[in-house]
Amino acid sequence: MNSAKTNRPVILFFIIILSMFPAAAQNKTPDQLIENLLRKNKPLFDSVLANRNDWRVQILYSEILRDKKGKVSFADHAFNLDEEMYYYPASTVKLPVAILALQKLNELRIKGLDKNTTMITETAGSRQTAVYNDPSSADGRPTIAHYIKKILLVSDNDAFNRLYEFLGQEYINNTLQQMGYRHAQIIHRLEVVLTEEENRRTNPVRFVDSTGKLVYDKPAETSGLLYAARNTRIGKGFYRGGQLVNEPFDFSKKNRLTLVELHNIVKSILFPEAVPKQMRFNLTADDYTFLRKYMSMWPGESASPVYSAPDYWDTYVKFLYYGAENNKPDTALRIFNKVGDAYGFLIDGAYIADYANKTDFLLSAVIYCNSDGILNDNNYDYDTIGLPFMKNLGRMIHAYERTKVRKQPLTFFPQLPLYTR
């Protein structure tokens, strides 16, 4: 038997896997670029440098390189990156689910079924809820497109749950695993408290045309997914039913999405041609345009749904660069991103484009903001630790980018996309 031929598929598999992760995640010696930048800006980051492990800080930064023909490649830099250091991904799991909803429609290839087809959610189990209309849409119809808009504009939890129910637990996780997102586990809805078994069960969903005629009927499902075994406990105590439990909180059956995976998903939407084929979602050109539009749109620019101050402001979910600021955004910048915050974890994965200075970069970060070590007490350090860190980090990398001499400046979007009502 020819051993070289026998081992070729295995070798190719590992080449693909390694190509998906920055150098620091491939057991190569990590560079010190981010560390050096943080130290140069020590008054802003001295606490982060001193508490990097206690605060579970991880940073990924990708310089975007273009050759003379505009072909994109990346120079990846990492700080304190550790895929085994768990963080609760919160709302960042909504991004892959939104993308997979569009992919699923493309795979079904049913005439009359697209992201704008009316989507009716029924019930078939304990504590499931139905949806027959959506008052936030222009015509009252619930659709996959409208749910994705709400997810990307203001990180709506119910919209995520509806797409989770449409896709089913097995499709979400098996697809991500096959694409190489081997750590990803998206196994429960958000905001609603359900048992493991209830989260395995997803609602029946049907799609109808403008006359009410059935276009597609997805039955209720019960997932038989085998969860990867984990023993993830964080903190020194947590509240349950109003009572303090003096033991670490168990995240072993909570969602998981590593920073590398979030970073690569953002990469794949902005630069699909520059990532390995295995990592590319099955999307149309219109799908990419749609996702990019609503990843970067300010809430105040949206006509449907409408989001108004004071409940929502333009930089509402733009942690990197703006932090907690409630000011008008810089009109020269567009931030294509997805954030998350829960259980003291603050996360953002972003592509930031500066059209005035013709520069762009990818930046993802997570920080744990829970100095008292108690979870579920609503006493997290988002405003004092997390959001200032995110703002300062985004601006630090942006300032560094502006010092570089680029052979090929930003050409990805030829002009600043402006969205008005």
C-alpha positions as CSV (number, residue, x, y, z in Angstrom):
1,M,0.0,0.0,0.0
2,N,1.3,3.5,-0.9
3,S,1.5,5.3,2.5
4,A,1.9,8.7,0.9
5,K,-1.4,8.4,-0.9
6,T,-3.1,6.9,2.2
7,N,-2.0,9.9,4.4
8,R,-2.8,12.6,1.9
9,P,-6.4,13.2,3.0
10,V,-5.4,13.4,6.6
11,I,-2.6,15.8,5.8
12,L,-4.9,18.0,3.7
13,F,-7.4,18.1,6.6
14,F,-4.8,19.4,9.0
15,I,-3.6,22.0,6.5
16,I,-7.1,23.3,6.2
17,I,-7.6,23.4,10.0
18,L,-4.3,25.2,10.6
19,S,-5.0,27.7,7.9
20,M,-8.1,28.8,9.7
21,F,-6.4,30.1,12.8
22,P,-4.0,32.9,13.5
23,A,-0.4,32.1,14.1
24,A,-0.7,32.4,17.9
25,A,-3.4,29.7,17.9
26,Q,-1.1,27.3,15.9
27,N,1.5,26.9,18.7
28,K,3.8,29.3,16.8
29,T,5.7,31.9,18.7
30,P,3.2,34.8,19.0
31,D,4.3,38.2,17.9
32,Q,4.4,41.1,20.4
33,L,2.7,43.8,18.3
34,I,-0.5,44.1,20.4
35,E,1.5,43.8,23.7
36,N,3.8,46.5,22.6
37,L,1.0,48.8,21.6
38,L,-0.8,48.3,24.9
39,R,2.5,49.1,26.7
40,K,3.0,52.3,24.7
41,N,-0.5,53.3,25.8
42,K,0.0,52.1,29.4
43,P,-2.0,54.8,31.1
44,L,-5.1,53.4,29.3
45,F,-4.2,49.7,29.6
46,D,-2.1,49.2,32.7
47,S,-4.9,47.4,34.5
48,V,-5.5,45.2,31.5
49,L,-1.9,44.2,31.3
50,A,-1.7,43.5,35.0
51,N,-5.0,41.5,35.1
52,R,-5.1,39.9,31.6
53,N,-5.7,36.4,33.0
54,D,-8.1,37.3,35.8
55,W,-10.1,39.4,33.3
56,R,-9.8,36.7,30.7
57,V,-8.7,39.2,28.1
58,Q,-8.2,38.0,24.5
59,I,-7.5,40.1,21.5
60,L,-7.2,39.3,17.8
61,Y,-6.2,41.9,15.2
62,S,-5.8,41.3,11.5
63,E,-4.0,43.7,9.2
64,I,-5.5,43.6,5.8
65,L,-3.0,43.4,3.0
66,R,-3.7,43.9,-0.7
67,D,-1.6,43.2,-3.7
68,K,-1.5,45.2,-6.9
69,K,-4.6,43.3,-8.1
70,G,-6.5,43.9,-4.9
71,K,-6.2,40.4,-3.7
72,V,-6.6,40.3,0.1
73,S,-4.5,38.5,2.7
74,F,-4.1,39.0,6.4
75,A,-1.3,39.5,9.0
76,D,-2.8,38.2,12.2
77,H,-1.8,39.3,15.7
78,A,-2.9,38.0,19.0
79,F,-2.8,38.9,22.7
80,N,-3.4,36.4,25.4
81,L,-5.2,34.1,23.0
82,D,-6.3,30.8,24.5
83,E,-9.1,28.8,22.9
84,E,-9.4,26.7,26.0
85,M,-10.1,29.8,28.2
86,Y,-13.9,29.8,28.1
87,Y,-16.0,32.9,27.8
88,Y,-19.7,33.0,27.5
89,P,-20.3,34.2,23.9
90,A,-23.7,35.9,24.7
91,S,-25.2,37.5,21.6
92,T,-22.2,36.9,19.3
93,V,-23.8,33.4,18.5
94,K,-26.5,35.3,16.7
95,L,-24.2,36.1,13.8
96,P,-23.5,32.6,12.7
97,V,-27.2,31.7,13.1
98,A,-28.3,34.7,11.0
99,I,-25.8,33.6,8.3
100,L,-26.9,30.0,8.4
101,A,-30.6,31.0,8.0
102,L,-29.7,32.5,4.7
103,Q,-27.6,29.5,3.8
104,K,-30.5,27.1,4.6
105,L,-32.8,29.0,2.3
106,N,-30.2,28.6,-0.5
107,E,-29.9,24.9,0.2
108,L,-33.7,24.3,0.2
109,R,-34.0,25.9,-3.3
110,I,-37.8,26.1,-3.1
111,K,-39.7,28.4,-5.5
112,G,-41.2,31.3,-3.7
113,L,-39.1,30.8,-0.6
114,D,-36.6,33.5,0.3
115,K,-35.6,35.7,3.2
116,N,-38.7,38.0,2.6
117,T,-41.3,35.1,2.6
118,T,-43.8,35.3,5.5
119,M,-42.5,33.0,8.3
120,I,-45.1,31.6,10.8
121,T,-43.9,30.0,14.0
122,E,-46.2,27.5,15.7
123,T,-45.8,25.5,18.9
124,A,-45.4,21.8,19.6
125,G,-44.0,21.5,23.1
126,S,-43.6,22.8,26.6
127,R,-43.1,26.6,26.9
128,Q,-42.8,27.1,23.2
129,T,-44.4,30.3,21.8
130,A,-45.9,31.1,18.5
131,V,-45.4,34.1,16.1
132,Y,-48.1,35.1,13.6
133,N,-47.1,38.8,13.1
134,D,-44.4,41.3,13.8
135,P,-45.5,44.8,14.7
136,S,-42.0,46.1,14.1
137,S,-42.0,45.3,10.4
138,A,-43.4,47.7,7.9
139,D,-46.3,45.4,6.9
140,G,-46.5,43.4,10.1
141,R,-45.1,40.2,8.6
142,P,-42.4,38.1,10.3
143,T,-39.7,37.2,7.9
144,I,-36.1,35.8,8.1
145,A,-34.9,39.1,6.6
146,H,-36.6,41.1,9.3
147,Y,-35.3,38.9,12.1
148,I,-31.8,39.3,10.8
149,K,-32.2,43.1,10.6
150,K,-33.2,43.1,14.3
151,I,-30.3,40.8,15.3
152,L,-27.7,43.0,13.5
153,L,-29.1,46.4,14.3
154,V,-29.8,46.0,18.1
155,S,-29.1,42.4,18.9
156,D,-32.7,41.3,19.4
157,N,-33.0,38.1,21.5
158,D,-36.4,36.9,20.2
159,A,-35.3,37.3,16.6
160,F,-32.4,34.9,17.3
161,N,-34.7,32.4,19.0
162,R,-36.9,32.3,15.9
163,L,-34.0,31.6,13.6
164,Y,-32.7,29.0,16.1
165,E,-36.1,27.3,15.9
166,F,-36.2,27.5,12.1
167,L,-32.7,25.9,11.7
168,G,-32.8,23.4,14.6
169,Q,-30.0,22.5,16.9
170,E,-28.5,19.7,14.7
171,Y,-28.3,21.8,11.6
172,I,-26.6,24.7,13.3
173,N,-23.9,22.7,15.1
174,N,-23.2,20.0,12.5
175,T,-22.8,22.6,9.8
176,L,-20.4,24.7,11.9
177,Q,-18.4,21.7,12.8
178,Q,-18.1,20.6,9.2
179,M,-16.9,24.1,8.3
180,G,-14.1,23.8,10.8
181,Y,-15.6,25.7,13.7
182,R,-14.8,22.8,16.0
183,H,-15.3,24.5,19.3
184,A,-18.7,26.0,18.5
185,Q,-21.7,24.9,20.5
186,I,-24.9,26.8,20.0
187,I,-27.4,24.7,22.1
188,H,-29.9,27.0,23.7
189,R,-32.1,30.0,23.1
190,L,-31.4,33.3,24.7
191,E,-33.2,35.3,27.4
192,V,-35.8,32.6,28.0
193,V,-34.9,30.0,30.7
194,L,-35.6,26.5,29.4
195,T,-34.3,23.0,30.2
196,E,-31.7,21.2,28.1
197,E,-34.5,19.0,26.7
198,E,-36.7,22.0,25.9
199,N,-33.8,23.6,24.0
200,R,-33.4,20.4,22.0
201,R,-37.0,20.8,20.8
202,T,-37.6,23.4,18.1
203,N,-41.0,24.7,16.9
204,P,-42.7,23.8,13.6
205,V,-42.3,26.7,11.2
206,R,-44.2,27.3,7.9
207,F,-43.7,29.8,5.2
208,V,-46.6,31.2,3.2
209,D,-46.9,33.4,0.1
210,S,-49.0,36.7,-0.2
211,T,-52.2,34.7,-0.7
212,G,-51.6,32.5,2.4
213,K,-50.6,29.5,0.3
214,L,-48.1,27.2,1.9
215,V,-44.6,27.4,0.4
216,Y,-42.6,25.3,2.9
217,D,-43.4,23.5,6.1
218,K,-40.6,22.6,8.5
219,P,-41.9,20.2,11.2
220,A,-41.1,20.3,14.9
221,E,-37.7,18.7,15.6
222,T,-36.0,17.1,18.6
223,S,-32.3,17.2,18.5
224,G,-30.2,14.1,19.1
225,L,-27.0,16.1,19.0
226,L,-24.2,14.8,21.2
227,Y,-22.7,17.6,23.1
228,A,-18.9,17.8,23.5
229,A,-18.1,17.1,27.1
230,R,-17.0,20.2,29.1
231,N,-16.3,21.0,32.7
232,T,-16.5,24.8,32.7
233,R,-17.0,26.6,36.0
234,I,-16.4,30.3,36.6
235,G,-16.6,32.6,39.6
236,K,-16.9,32.0,43.3
237,G,-20.7,32.2,43.6
238,F,-24.0,33.0,41.8
239,Y,-27.5,33.8,42.5
240,R,-30.3,31.3,41.9
241,G,-33.9,32.1,42.8
242,G,-32.8,35.1,44.8
243,Q,-30.4,33.0,46.9
244,L,-26.6,33.2,46.8
245,V,-25.0,29.8,46.0
246,N,-21.4,29.8,47.2
247,E,-19.8,27.8,44.4
248,P,-18.7,28.5,40.8
249,F,-21.3,28.9,38.1
250,D,-21.5,25.9,35.7
251,F,-21.2,26.9,32.0
252,S,-20.7,23.3,30.8
253,K,-24.1,23.3,29.0
254,K,-24.0,26.9,27.8
255,N,-23.3,28.2,24.3
256,R,-19.7,28.4,23.2
257,L,-18.0,30.3,20.4
258,T,-14.3,31.1,20.6
259,L,-12.8,34.4,19.7
260,V,-10.9,32.8,16.8
261,E,-14.2,31.5,15.5
262,L,-16.0,34.8,15.8
263,H,-13.1,36.6,14.1
264,N,-13.1,34.1,11.2
265,I,-16.8,34.3,10.7
266,V,-16.6,38.1,10.4
267,K,-13.6,37.6,8.0
268,S,-15.7,35.2,5.9
269,I,-18.5,37.7,5.4
270,L,-16.3,40.7,4.6
271,F,-13.7,38.8,2.6
272,P,-15.0,35.4,1.5
273,E,-12.5,35.0,-1.3
274,A,-9.6,35.4,1.2
275,V,-10.6,32.5,3.6
276,P,-10.4,28.8,2.9
277,K,-13.3,27.4,0.8
278,Q,-14.3,25.1,3.7
279,M,-15.0,28.2,5.8
280,R,-17.2,30.0,3.3
281,F,-20.9,30.0,3.8
282,N,-23.2,29.1,0.9
283,L,-24.4,32.6,0.2
284,T,-25.4,34.7,-2.8
285,A,-24.0,38.1,-3.7
286,D,-27.2,39.6,-2.5
287,D,-26.9,37.7,0.8
288,Y,-23.4,39.2,1.4
289,T,-24.7,42.7,0.5
290,F,-27.6,42.3,2.9
291,L,-25.5,41.1,5.8
292,R,-22.8,43.8,5.3
293,K,-25.5,46.5,5.1
294,Y,-27.1,45.6,8.4
295,M,-23.9,44.8,10.2
296,S,-22.7,48.3,9.6
297,M,-25.9,50.3,9.7
298,W,-26.6,52.6,12.6
299,P,-29.9,51.9,14.3
300,G,-31.1,55.4,13.6
301,E,-30.7,54.8,9.8
302,S,-33.1,51.9,9.8
303,A,-36.6,52.5,8.3
304,S,-37.9,49.1,9.1
305,P,-37.6,48.3,12.0
306,V,-37.5,51.8,13.5
307,Y,-35.2,52.4,16.4
308,S,-35.3,55.7,18.2
309,A,-33.5,57.5,21.1
310,P,-33.3,57.4,24.0
311,D,-33.7,53.6,24.0
312,Y,-31.4,53.1,21.1
313,W,-28.6,55.4,19.7
314,D,-26.4,55.1,16.7
315,T,-23.4,53.6,18.5
316,Y,-25.6,51.3,20.7
317,V,-23.9,48.0,19.7
318,K,-20.5,49.3,18.5
319,F,-18.3,48.5,21.6
320,L,-15.0,48.6,19.8
321,Y,-14.1,52.3,19.1
322,Y,-17.2,53.8,20.8
323,G,-17.6,51.9,24.1
324,A,-20.5,53.4,26.1
325,E,-20.5,56.7,24.1
326,N,-23.8,58.1,23.1
327,N,-22.7,60.6,20.6
328,K,-23.0,61.0,16.8
329,P,-20.7,58.5,15.1
330,D,-17.7,59.5,13.0
331,T,-19.2,59.8,9.5
332,A,-16.0,58.6,7.9
333,L,-16.1,55.2,9.7
334,R,-18.2,52.1,9.2
335,I,-18.1,49.3,11.7
336,F,-19.3,45.9,10.6
337,N,-19.7,43.9,13.7
338,K,-21.5,41.7,16.3
339,V,-21.3,42.3,20.0
340,G,-22.3,40.3,23.1
341,D,-22.6,41.0,26.8
342,A,-23.8,38.6,29.6
343,Y,-22.6,37.1,32.8
344,G,-19.9,39.8,33.0
345,F,-18.4,38.9,29.6
346,L,-18.1,41.7,27.0
347,I,-17.3,40.7,23.4
348,D,-17.0,42.4,20.0
349,G,-15.9,41.1,16.6
350,A,-15.6,43.8,14.1
351,Y,-14.3,45.0,10.7
352,I,-13.6,48.7,10.8
353,A,-13.3,50.8,7.6
354,D,-12.0,54.4,7.6
355,Y,-13.0,55.9,4.3
356,A,-11.4,59.2,5.0
357,N,-8.0,57.7,5.6
358,K,-8.5,54.8,3.3
359,T,-7.6,52.1,5.8
360,D,-9.4,49.1,7.3
361,F,-8.7,46.3,9.8
362,L,-10.4,43.4,11.6
363,L,-10.4,43.4,15.4
364,S,-12.0,41.1,18.0
365,A,-11.8,41.2,21.7
366,V,-13.3,39.7,24.9
367,I,-13.0,40.8,28.5
368,Y,-14.5,39.5,31.8
369,C,-15.9,42.4,33.9
370,N,-16.8,40.8,37.2
371,S,-14.5,41.9,40.0
372,D,-16.6,40.5,42.8
373,G,-16.7,37.0,41.3
374,I,-20.5,36.7,41.8
375,L,-22.6,35.9,38.8
376,N,-26.3,36.8,38.3
377,D,-26.1,39.7,40.7
378,N,-26.3,42.4,38.0
379,N,-23.2,43.9,39.5
380,Y,-20.8,43.7,36.6
381,D,-18.0,46.2,35.7
382,Y,-19.1,46.9,32.1
383,D,-19.1,50.7,32.5
384,T,-15.9,50.9,34.5
385,I,-13.7,48.2,33.0
386,G,-15.2,46.6,29.9
387,L,-16.6,49.4,27.7
388,P,-13.6,51.8,28.3
389,F,-11.3,48.9,27.4
390,M,-13.2,48.2,24.1
391,K,-13.3,51.9,23.2
392,N,-9.6,52.5,23.9
393,L,-8.6,49.3,22.1
394,G,-10.5,50.1,18.9
395,R,-9.1,53.6,18.9
396,M,-5.6,52.4,19.6
397,I,-5.6,50.0,16.7
398,H,-7.2,52.6,14.4
399,A,-4.5,55.1,15.3
400,Y,-1.8,52.5,14.6
401,E,-3.3,51.8,11.2
402,R,-3.2,55.4,10.3
403,T,0.6,55.5,10.9
404,K,1.2,52.8,8.3
405,V,2.2,53.5,4.7
406,R,-0.1,51.3,2.5
407,K,0.9,50.1,-0.9
408,Q,-2.7,49.4,-1.8
409,P,-5.2,51.5,0.2
410,L,-8.8,50.5,1.0
411,T,-10.7,49.5,-2.1
412,F,-13.2,47.1,-0.7
413,F,-16.1,49.5,-0.8
414,P,-15.5,52.2,-3.4
415,Q,-17.5,54.7,-1.5
416,L,-19.0,55.2,1.9
417,P,-22.3,53.4,2.2
418,L,-24.9,55.8,3.5
419,Y,-28.3,54.4,4.7
420,T,-31.1,56.9,5.2
421,R,-34.8,56.4,6.1
